[in-house]
Amino acid sequence: MNDMPTAPAITSIDHRRTAAAPSARPAATPSLGELAGAAKADRNRAVDLYRVVAMAAVAVGHWIAMAISVNPDGSLNGGNASAKTHHSRGSVGSFR
């Protein structure tokens, strides 16, 4: 005999719809100047610039490291560029 509890059977489905609450209008998107003005006065903007540059460098580096080739049947093959070229192995290690 099975001692596992069973879930109750669903006997009916509630088809009533509830009235949707009126949606609030979304606030206007603040401008870049408004966002900058709302930041702390002692915020170091150079650090923000360094962060943006670092994130862009990582994104571009990953994009460049992609090796795409076309197979004889016309399908695309993607891979790691450093694994395909032997002369780039030393330079890749210097970025780590």
Secondary structure in CASP SS format (residue, H / E / C, confidence):
PFRMAT SS
TARGET T0000
AUTHOR 0000-0000-0000
METHOD secondary structure of the structure
MODEL  1
M C 1.00
N C 1.00
D C 1.00
M C 1.00
P C 1.00
T C 1.00
A C 1.00
P C 1.00
A C 1.00
I C 1.00
T C 1.00
S C 1.00
I C 1.00
D C 1.00
H C 1.00
R C 1.00
R C 1.00
T C 1.00
A C 1.00
A C 1.00
A C 1.00
P C 1.00
S C 1.00
A C 1.00
R C 1.00
P C 1.00
A C 1.00
A C 1.00
T C 1.00
P C 1.00
S C 1.00
L H 1.00
G H 1.00
E H 1.00
L H 1.00
A H 1.00
G H 1.00
A H 1.00
A C 1.00
K C 1.00
A C 1.00
D C 1.00
R C 1.00
N C 1.00
R H 1.00
A H 1.00
V H 1.00
D H 1.00
L H 1.00
Y H 1.00
R H 1.00
V H 1.00
V H 1.00
A H 1.00
M H 1.00
A H 1.00
A H 1.00
V H 1.00
A H 1.00
V H 1.00
G H 1.00
H H 1.00
W H 1.00
I H 1.00
A C 1.00
M E 1.00
A E 1.00
I E 1.00
S E 1.00
V E 1.00
N C 1.00
P C 1.00
D C 1.00
G C 1.00
S C 1.00
L E 1.00
N E 1.00
G E 1.00
G E 1.00
N E 1.00
A H 1.00
S H 1.00
A H 1.00
K H 1.00
T C 1.00
H H 1.00
H H 1.00
S H 1.00
R H 1.00
G H 1.00
S H 1.00
V H 1.00
G H 1.00
S H 1.00
F C 1.00
R C 1.00
END
